[in-house]
Amino acid sequence: MLVIVALVMTSCFAKKSLVIPTAVSSINDPIALKNLNLTKDQYQIINTETAEASVEYEEAGLGIGKKIKITEANNEYTLIFKPNESVVGGYEIKYDGIVKVGYLYHDQNNIRDIGEYYKPDPSWFATGLAIYRLINSVQEQGADGIIEPVITMKVGEKGKKVIYTATISAKLVKIKTK
């Protein structure tokens, strides 16, 4: 079962808000193929799908003037975090674009309410976007779900920036109906 929730708001760079424009996708628990208890004539593996996402992480300044910038590699969004203890979550956030994240449903502990603050965690943003892209692909290809997902994270450097690249691969499954 697929669940898609989208919150789309117009954004201009340097906006401050308690709510960052976010599009969230979720997919029910992926399970091992052997646990489906289906015979081969009851399902079809459409293919193995892979989705990838990268974000750039950059720090500037020190102490009170320190800023953390997270930018999606295709410039879909940019978030600038500035420490501020008077703000819920401890960061004042400026943004541009719409943050897109997806979740595997069993990963409830990582789901953040739209109104909850974001933390400057680049691996969370990269993984969330890769899963979001995979879930959209599941829908586009008419699959009912995924099985056996594998998520990997690579970290590299580009000057003063650290690049986080998440990749998720999973088999797309279609349950046959009579």
One Martini backbone bead per residue (centre of mass of N, CA, C, O) as a GRO file, in nm:
protein
  178
    1MET     BB    1   0.097   0.036   0.023
    2LEU     BB    2   0.044   0.367  -0.063
    3VAL     BB    3   0.168   0.685   0.063
    4ILE     BB    4   0.075   1.024  -0.013
    5VAL     BB    5   0.225   1.333   0.093
    6ALA     BB    6   0.162   1.689   0.034
    7LEU     BB    7   0.347   1.994   0.079
    8VAL     BB    8   0.278   2.298  -0.091
    9MET     BB    9   0.491   2.582  -0.120
   10THR     BB   10   0.587   2.886  -0.156
   11SER     BB   11   0.930   2.994  -0.230
   12CYS     BB   12   1.191   3.194  -0.094
   13PHE     BB   13   1.474   3.299  -0.042
   14ALA     BB   14   1.516   3.359   0.301
   15LYS     BB   15   1.312   3.214   0.442
   16LYS     BB   16   1.112   3.202   0.732
   17SER     BB   17   1.007   2.914   0.933
   18LEU     BB   18   0.828   2.667   1.106
   19VAL     BB   19   0.759   2.568   0.806
   20ILE     BB   20   0.876   2.349   0.579
   21PRO     BB   21   0.858   2.265   0.271
   22THR     BB   22   0.697   1.938   0.227
   23ALA     BB   23   0.748   1.611   0.085
   24VAL     BB   24   0.575   1.300   0.159
   25SER     BB   25   0.672   0.951   0.156
   26SER     BB   26   0.520   0.617   0.182
   27ILE     BB   27   0.589   0.268   0.266
   28ASN     BB   28   0.528  -0.024   0.336
   29ASP     BB   29   0.654  -0.290   0.453
   30PRO     BB   30   0.920  -0.446   0.374
   31ILE     BB   31   0.963  -0.784   0.256
   32ALA     BB   32   1.031  -1.092   0.237
   33LEU     BB   33   0.946  -1.309  -0.003
   34LYS     BB   34   0.899  -1.563   0.185
   35ASN     BB   35   0.668  -1.396   0.365
   36LEU     BB   36   0.419  -1.388   0.158
   37ASN     BB   37   0.283  -1.667   0.086
   38LEU     BB   38   0.336  -1.706  -0.226
   39THR     BB   39   0.294  -1.796  -0.531
   40LYS     BB   40   0.425  -1.743  -0.842
   41ASP     BB   41   0.121  -1.690  -0.964
   42GLN     BB   42   0.061  -1.428  -0.748
   43TYR     BB   43   0.327  -1.287  -0.867
   44GLN     BB   44   0.536  -1.001  -0.974
   45ILE     BB   45   0.849  -0.912  -1.084
   46ILE     BB   46   0.923  -0.638  -1.252
   47ASN     BB   47   1.184  -0.511  -1.096
   48THR     BB   48   1.480  -0.334  -1.041
   49GLU     BB   49   1.512  -0.047  -0.840
   50THR     BB   50   1.683   0.276  -0.858
   51ALA     BB   51   1.780   0.534  -0.623
   52GLU     BB   52   1.910   0.877  -0.604
   53ALA     BB   53   2.088   1.101  -0.366
   54SER     BB   54   2.218   1.439  -0.316
   55VAL     BB   55   2.416   1.624  -0.075
   56GLU     BB   56   2.535   1.932   0.050
   57TYR     BB   57   2.786   2.010   0.300
   58GLU     BB   58   2.824   2.326   0.488
   59GLU     BB   59   3.057   2.522   0.671
   60ALA     BB   60   3.035   2.845   0.847
   61GLY     BB   61   3.202   2.964   1.077
   62LEU     BB   62   3.178   3.064   1.428
   63GLY     BB   63   2.983   3.004   1.665
   64ILE     BB   64   2.737   3.230   1.634
   65GLY     BB   65   2.818   3.246   1.308
   66LYS     BB   66   2.734   2.974   1.246
   67LYS     BB   67   2.683   2.774   0.943
   68ILE     BB   68   2.451   2.550   0.779
   69LYS     BB   69   2.461   2.386   0.455
   70ILE     BB   70   2.193   2.239   0.256
   71THR     BB   71   2.219   2.089  -0.074
   72GLU     BB   72   2.077   1.988  -0.340
   73ALA     BB   73   2.235   1.883  -0.626
   74ASN     BB   74   1.978   2.016  -0.814
   75ASN     BB   75   1.849   2.260  -0.651
   76GLU     BB   76   1.568   2.198  -0.501
   77TYR     BB   77   1.726   2.269  -0.223
   78THR     BB   78   1.780   2.496   0.064
   79LEU     BB   79   1.956   2.493   0.382
   80ILE     BB   80   1.988   2.720   0.667
   81PHE     BB   81   2.175   2.688   0.963
   82LYS     BB   82   2.131   2.861   1.281
   83PRO     BB   83   2.218   2.901   1.579
   84ASN     BB   84   1.928   2.907   1.825
   85GLU     BB   85   1.811   2.886   2.149
   86SER     BB   86   1.522   3.045   2.105
   87VAL     BB   87   1.461   2.803   1.922
   88VAL     BB   88   1.307   2.545   1.823
   89GLY     BB   89   1.581   2.311   1.807
   90GLY     BB   90   1.829   2.543   1.778
   91TYR     BB   91   1.729   2.659   1.483
   92GLU     BB   92   1.767   2.870   1.228
   93ILE     BB   93   1.572   2.872   0.917
   94LYS     BB   94   1.661   2.876   0.583
   95TYR     BB   95   1.490   2.870   0.254
   96ASP     BB   96   1.475   2.676  -0.061
   97GLY     BB   97   1.216   2.515  -0.157
   98ILE     BB   98   1.148   2.155  -0.156
   99VAL     BB   99   1.125   1.905   0.063
  100LYS     BB  100   1.209   1.558  -0.002
  101VAL     BB  101   1.054   1.265   0.154
  102GLY     BB  102   1.107   0.922   0.247
  103TYR     BB  103   0.953   0.613   0.377
  104LEU     BB  104   0.978   0.341   0.558
  105TYR     BB  105   0.730   0.246   0.759
  106HIS     BB  106   0.913   0.108   0.990
  107ASP     BB  107   1.059   0.409   1.020
  108GLN     BB  108   0.912   0.593   1.244
  109ASN     BB  109   1.154   0.730   1.407
  110ASN     BB  110   1.225   0.920   1.138
  111ILE     BB  111   0.968   1.065   1.152
  112ARG     BB  112   0.874   1.397   1.079
  113ASP     BB  113   0.699   1.637   1.149
  114ILE     BB  114   0.625   1.910   0.982
  115GLY     BB  115   0.644   2.093   1.259
  116GLU     BB  116   0.909   1.986   1.303
  117TYR     BB  117   1.222   2.010   1.340
  118TYR     BB  118   1.522   2.044   1.189
  119LYS     BB  119   1.822   1.883   1.123
  120PRO     BB  120   2.167   1.891   1.030
  121ASP     BB  121   2.123   1.597   0.836
  122PRO     BB  122   2.242   1.483   0.543
  123SER     BB  123   2.170   1.177   0.544
  124TRP     BB  124   1.865   1.214   0.584
  125PHE     BB  125   1.811   1.376   0.322
  126ALA     BB  126   1.928   1.172   0.116
  127THR     BB  127   1.760   0.924   0.194
  128GLY     BB  128   1.478   1.051   0.169
  129LEU     BB  129   1.501   1.118  -0.137
  130ALA     BB  130   1.554   0.835  -0.246
  131ILE     BB  131   1.289   0.713  -0.142
  132TYR     BB  132   1.097   0.906  -0.282
  133ARG     BB  133   1.183   0.822  -0.570
  134LEU     BB  134   1.108   0.523  -0.547
  135ILE     BB  135   0.808   0.554  -0.481
  136ASN     BB  136   0.736   0.699  -0.745
  137SER     BB  137   0.821   0.458  -0.924
  138VAL     BB  138   0.622   0.254  -0.822
  139GLN     BB  139   0.373   0.404  -0.919
  140GLU     BB  140   0.448   0.443  -1.225
  141GLN     BB  141   0.474   0.105  -1.257
  142GLY     BB  142   0.230  -0.042  -1.091
  143ALA     BB  143   0.306  -0.120  -0.817
  144ASP     BB  144   0.252  -0.247  -0.477
  145GLY     BB  145   0.568  -0.281  -0.407
  146ILE     BB  146   0.840  -0.381  -0.193
  147ILE     BB  147   1.149  -0.570  -0.185
  148GLU     BB  148   1.452  -0.586  -0.060
  149PRO     BB  149   1.594  -0.339   0.058
  150VAL     BB  150   1.880  -0.120  -0.027
  151ILE     BB  151   2.098   0.093   0.163
  152THR     BB  152   2.330   0.349   0.068
  153MET     BB  153   2.636   0.532   0.171
  154LYS     BB  154   2.812   0.815   0.050
  155VAL     BB  155   3.128   0.990   0.112
  156GLY     BB  156   3.251   1.315   0.013
  157GLU     BB  157   3.466   1.556  -0.149
  158LYS     BB  158   3.432   1.929  -0.229
  159GLY     BB  159   3.635   2.081  -0.084
  160LYS     BB  160   3.434   2.213   0.176
  161LYS     BB  161   3.251   1.988   0.087
  162VAL     BB  162   3.004   1.745   0.168
  163ILE     BB  163   2.906   1.440   0.011
  164TYR     BB  164   2.582   1.289   0.004
  165THR     BB  165   2.504   0.947  -0.106
  166ALA     BB  166   2.202   0.788  -0.179
  167THR     BB  167   2.101   0.438  -0.216
  168ILE     BB  168   1.817   0.259  -0.358
  169SER     BB  169   1.716  -0.087  -0.365
  170ALA     BB  170   1.440  -0.269  -0.532
  171LYS     BB  171   1.176  -0.479  -0.561
  172LEU     BB  172   0.909  -0.491  -0.778
  173VAL     BB  173   0.564  -0.557  -0.693
  174LYS     BB  174   0.295  -0.763  -0.826
  175ILE     BB  175  -0.025  -0.842  -0.751
  176LYS     BB  176  -0.233  -1.084  -0.841
  177THR     BB  177  -0.551  -1.084  -0.990
  178LYS     BB  178  -0.873  -1.229  -1.079
   0.00000   0.00000   0.00000
